[in-house]
Amino acid sequence: MRNGLVLFTSDRGITPAALAKAGEDRGFDTIYVPEHTHIPVKRTAAHPGTGDETLPDDRYLRTLDPWISLATAAAVTTRIRLSTAVALPVESDPITLAKQIATLDHLSGGRVTIGAGFGWNTDELEDHHVPPGKRRTVLREYVEAMRALWTQEEASYAGEFVSFGPSWAYPKPVQAHVPLIIGAGGGPKTFRWIAENADGWMTTPTQRDVLGNIESLKKAWAEAGRDGAPDIRVLIAFKPDPADLAAWAEAGCTELIWGVPDKAEDEVLASLDRMAGRLGLGG
């Protein structure tokens, strides 16, 4: 399995560029950053971790823009892949977002993977005029529209939430297919959506039955007539048993994602050295 690093970026602590360079030097495979455009003060949406409208900490209020963060990381690295855990594509204009992602993939030499969520914070979605009950439909249309812009000489799209006539859009991504991984709680509805529209699944910090959900996703994948196997990435939010790691690998997990705190650079680098040693990684 590959090993990735996720930094809940904020306006304090180590920068995404510094972490990406340090991670690449130590043999890590991917850097992930999150997205929240803003957090409404008056809220009703329940956080998946707390179970109510309270937030675990103030980083949600201080999150850096993911695509600018990854662009700074791309500028100081050559190998490490650039991803999000997770981005919220429906909170951006799809034509503009397609341009940003294509540009990042072009300038980074084809290193982008999109980790996307449906959006648990429905108050945030509503400020972007996204009907919470339709957020899966909106995301599907965004993905389809962006893929049209990335792959067609004269792209067009007609949907309920996205519509534009024949258009030119360059640069095209270096990758013929920019991977899309959905970060969301496991369940039949989510796995059906992934099997029909995405390339894989990323677990959430609260996910515990990883093996059972991998098998459920594989079943949905086969029922959708997809070739190959889904790309499965496990976010490590608890101390895993080595037996769990071996079982996940055997079940088809492709990458483990290890959390990094938004602390001072020297503290994070020391933590990375210890983590790389435990994982047997080298620069």
Secondary structure, DSSP 8 states (H G I E B T S, - for coil): -EEEEEE---SSSS-HHHHHHHHHHTT--EEEE---S---SS-----TTTSSS--SSGGGGS---HHHHHHHHHHT-SSSEEEESSB-GGGS-HHHHHHHHHHHHHHHTS-B-EEE---S-HHHHHHTT--GGGHHHHHHHHHHHHHHHHH-SSEEEE-SS-EEEEE------SSSS--EEEES--SHHHHHHHHHH-SEEE--TT---HHHHHHHHHHHHHHTT--S--EEEEEE-S---HHHHHHHHHHTEEEEEEEE-S--HHHHHHHHHHHHHHHT---
